[in-house]
């Protein structure tokens, strides 16, 4: 199976061109490309006062689920945690 297809299985909301671009940027390392895409997805959500470090921490805390990480970030910014 081509690496783009493998990455797309991991990040189903990302189009093949973006997957290919992420793979190229990370020397075809699937884990790094996946993290890159997940960070992009979280940053694109526009959660106020969110840094790349916040996104990385949220993804780790939520076992790399973008949806759960977004909820965690929103809760943490609202002081809910």
PAZAPA-4460 file (N, C-alpha, C; in steps of 0.05 Angstrom, whole numbers, plus 32768, in hexadecimal, padded with zeros to 4 digits):
% residues 81
    n_x    n_y    n_z   ca_x   ca_y   ca_z    c_x    c_y    c_z   seq   type   mol
   8011   7FE9   8000   8000   8000   8000   8012   8019   8000     1      X     A
   800D   802C   7FEE   801D   8045   7FEE   801B   8054   8008     2      X     A
   8031   8062   800F   8032   8070   8029   801C   8086   802B     3      X     A
   8015   8092   8015   8000   80A6   8016   7FE6   8099   801F     4      X     A
   7FE0   8082   8015   7FC8   8074   801D   7FC8   806C   803B     5      X     A
   7FE0   8063   8044   7FE3   805C   8060   7FDE   8075   8072     6      X     A
   7FE9   808B   806A   7FE6   80A4   807A   7FC9   80AD   8079     7      X     A
   7FBC   80AA   8062   7FA0   80B2   8060   7F8E   80A1   8071     8      X     A
   7F95   8088   8076   7F86   8077   8088   7F88   8082   80A5     9      X     A
   7FA0   808D   80AB   7FA5   8098   80C6   7F98   80B4   80C9    10      X     A
   7F95   80C2   80B3   7F8A   80DE   80B3   7F75   80E0   809D    11      X     A
   7F5E   80D4   80A1   7F4A   80D2   808C   7F3E   80EC   8082    12      X     A
   7F41   8101   8092   7F36   811B   808A   7F49   812B   8079    13      X     A
   7F60   8120   8073   7F75   812E   8064   7F76   8123   8048    14      X     A
   7F78   8135   8034   7F78   812C   8018   7F93   8121   8011    15      X     A
   7F94   8110   7FFB   7FAD   8103   7FF3   7FC4   8116   7FEE    16      X     A
   7FBF   812D   7FE1   7FD4   813F   7FDB   7FE1   8149   7FF5    17      X     A
   7FD1   8150   8009   7FDC   815A   8022   7FEB   8144   8030    18      X     A
   7FE2   812B   802F   7FF0   8115   803A   800B   8111   802D    19      X     A
   800C   8114   8013   8025   8111   8004   8038   8127   800C    20      X     A
   802E   813F   800E   803F   8156   8016   804B   8152   8032    21      X     A
   803B   8148   8044   8044   8143   8060   8059   812D   8060    22      X     A
   8055   8118   8050   8069   8102   804F   8083   810C   8044    23      X     A
   8082   811C   802F   809A   8127   8023   80A9   8139   8037    24      X     A
   809A   8149   8046   80A6   815B   805A   80B4   814C   8071    25      X     A
   80AB   8133   8075   80B6   8124   808C   80C4   810B   8082    26      X     A
   80D0   810C   806A   80E0   80F6   8060   80D1   80DC   8060    27      X     A
   80B8   80DD   805A   80A6   80C5   8059   80A4   80B6   8073    28      X     A
   80A8   80C4   8089   80A4   80B8   80A4   8086   80BC   80AA    29      X     A
   8078   80A6   80AB   805A   80A7   80AF   8053   80B3   80CA    30      X     A
   8061   80AC   80DF   805A   80B6   80FA   805D   80D5   80FB    31      X     A
   8073   80DF   80F0   8078   80FC   80F0   8064   810A   80DE    32      X     A
   805E   80FF   80C7   804B   810B   80B5   802F   810C   80C1    33      X     A
   8028   80F6   80CF   800E   80F5   80DD   800C   810B   80F2    34      X     A
   8021   810E   8102   8021   8122   8117   801F   813E   810B    35      X     A
   802D   8142   80F5   802D   815C   80E7   8010   8162   80DE    36      X     A
   8003   814F   80D1   7FE8   8153   80C8   7FD4   8158   80DE    37      X     A
   7FD7   8149   80F4   7FC6   814D   810B   7FCA   8169   8117    38      X     A
   7FE2   8172   8119   7FE8   818D   8123   7FDC   81A2   8111    39      X     A
   7FDE   819E   80F7   7FD2   81B1   80E4   7FB3   81B2   80E8    40      X     A
   7FA7   819A   80EC   7F8A   8199   80EF   7F82   81A9   8108    41      X     A
   7F90   81A5   811E   7F8A   81B3   8137   7F8E   81D1   8134    42      X     A
   7FA4   81D9   8128   7FA9   81F6   8125   7F94   8203   8113    43      X     A
   7F8B   81F4   80FF   7F77   81FF   80EC   7F5C   8203   80F9    44      X     A
   7F58   81F7   8110   7F3E   81FA   811E   7F3C   8216   812A    45      X     A
   7F52   8224   812C   7F52   8240   8136   7F4A   8243   8153    46      X     A
   7F52   8230   8164   7F4D   8233   8180   7F5F   8249   818B    47      X     A
   7F53   825E   8197   7F62   8275   819F   7F79   826F   81B2    48      X     A
   7F8F   827D   81AF   7FA7   827B   81C0   7FB2   825F   81C2    49      X     A
   7FB1   8251   81AB   7FBC   8235   81AA   7FD6   8235   819B    50      X     A
   7FEA   8229   81A8   8005   8227   819C   8009   820B   8191    51      X     A
   801E   8208   8182   8025   81ED   8178   802B   81DA   8190    52      X     A
   8037   81E5   81A5   803D   81D5   81BC   8022   81CC   81C9    53      X     A
   800F   81DE   81CA   7FF4   81D6   81D5   7FE8   81BF   81C5    54      X     A
   7FEA   81C1   81AA   7FDF   81AC   8199   7FEE   8192   819D    55      X     A
   8008   8193   81A0   8017   817A   81A4   800F   816D   81BF    56      X     A
   800D   817E   81D4   8005   8174   81EE   7FE9   8168   81ED    57      X     A
   7FD7   8175   81DF   7FBB   816B   81DD   7FBA   8151   81CF    58      X     A
   7FC9   814E   81B9   7FC9   8135   81AA   7FD5   811F   81BB    59      X     A
   7FEA   8124   81CA   7FF5   810F   81DB   7FE1   8108   81F1    60      X     A
   7FD5   811C   81FD   7FC2   8117   8213   7FAA   8106   8209    61      X     A
   7FA2   810B   81F0   7F8A   80FE   81E5   7F90   80E7   81D2    62      X     A
   7FA8   80DC   81D5   7FB0   80C4   81C5   7FAD   80C9   81A7    63      X     A
   7FB5   80E0   819F   7FB6   80E8   8182   7F9B   80E8   8174    64      X     A
   7F86   80ED   8183   7F6B   80F1   8177   7F67   810F   8174    65      X     A
   7F65   8118   815B   7F62   8134   8155   7F49   813F   8161    66      X     A
   7F33   8131   815F   7F19   813B   816A   7F1B   813E   8188    67      X     A
   7F26   812A   8196   7F28   812B   81B3   7F3C   8141   81BB    68      X     A
   7F52   8144   81AC   7F65   8158   81B2   7F59   8174   81AF    69      X     A
   7F48   8178   819B   7F3B   8192   8197   7F29   8198   81AF    70      X     A
   7F1A   8184   81B8   7F09   8188   81CF   7F19   818E   81E8    71      X     A
   7F2F   8180   81EC   7F41   8184   8203   7F4C   81A0   8202    72      X     A
   7F54   81AA   81EB   7F5F   81C5   81E9   7F49   81DA   81EF    73      X     A
   7F31   81D5   81E5   7F1B   81E8   81EA   7F15   81E9   8208    74      X     A
   7F14   81D1   8215   7F0F   81D0   8231   7F25   81DD   8241    75      X     A
   7F3E   81D8   8239   7F55   81E4   8248   7F56   8202   8245    76      X     A
   7F4E   820C   822E   7F4D   8229   822A   7F37   8236   8239    77      X     A
   7F21   8227   823E   7F0B   8231   824D   7F0F   822D   826B    78      X     A
   7F25   8220   8273   7F2A   821B   828F   7F1B   8203   829A    79      X     A
   7F11   81F1   8289   7F00   81DB   8293   7F11   81C3   829C    80      X     A
   7F25   81BB   828C   7F36   81A4   8292   7F29   8192   82A5    81      X     A
***
